[in-house]
Amino acid sequence: MGVYQDKLRFFRAGGELVPTPEEVAYQEKQHAEQEKQRAEQEKQRSDRLAAKLQELGIDPDSI
């Protein structure tokens, strides 16, 4: 236990700060948002590639 930013907090044996449940939830939310953005970027890339294949007369669902 110790004081961090004027609050009594728990620390691990190695001195690492143990996150509060709120901090964990915030980190998980941030991670989920990043994954959502990454998935959207991949979907856009896939859509562009499918459109390019169609331009070339190739059915993207057939390959």
N, C-alpha and C positions, 0 to 999 in steps of 0.2 A: 504494500500500500504506500501511497505517496500523494503528493499534491502536484497536480498538473493543471495549468491555466486557472489557478485559484479554486480548483475543485479536488476533492479527495477521490483518488482513482486507484484502481488495481493495476499492478504491474506483474509481469511474469518474472521468473527467477533471473532471466537474462537481462532484465531491465526494459523489456518491451511492454508498451502500454496495451492493456486489454481494452478493446473497443466496447463502448456501451451498446446496448441493443439498438438504440437509435442510430448510432454510427454504422453498425452492421447493416441495418435496413437501408440507410442512405447509400452505402457502398453497393449493396445488391441492386438497388434501383438504378444507380449509375451504370453498373455492369449490364443490366437488362436493356437499358436505353442504348448503350453502345452496340450490343448484339442486334438490337432491332434495326439500328442504322446500317450495320454491316449487311444484314440480310436484305434490306431494301436496296442497297448498292449492288449486291449480287443479282437481285431480281432485275434491276434496270439493265445490268450488263447482259444478262441472259436474254432479255427482251430485245436488246440491240443486236445481239448475235443472231437471234432468230429472224429478225427483220432483214438483216444482211443476207442470210441464207435464202430467204424468200425472194429477195431482189435477184439473186443468182439462179432462181428457178429450182431451188432445193427445198423440199418440205422438211422443216426442222424436226417434225415428229417422226419422220421415217428413218432418221439416223441415230 
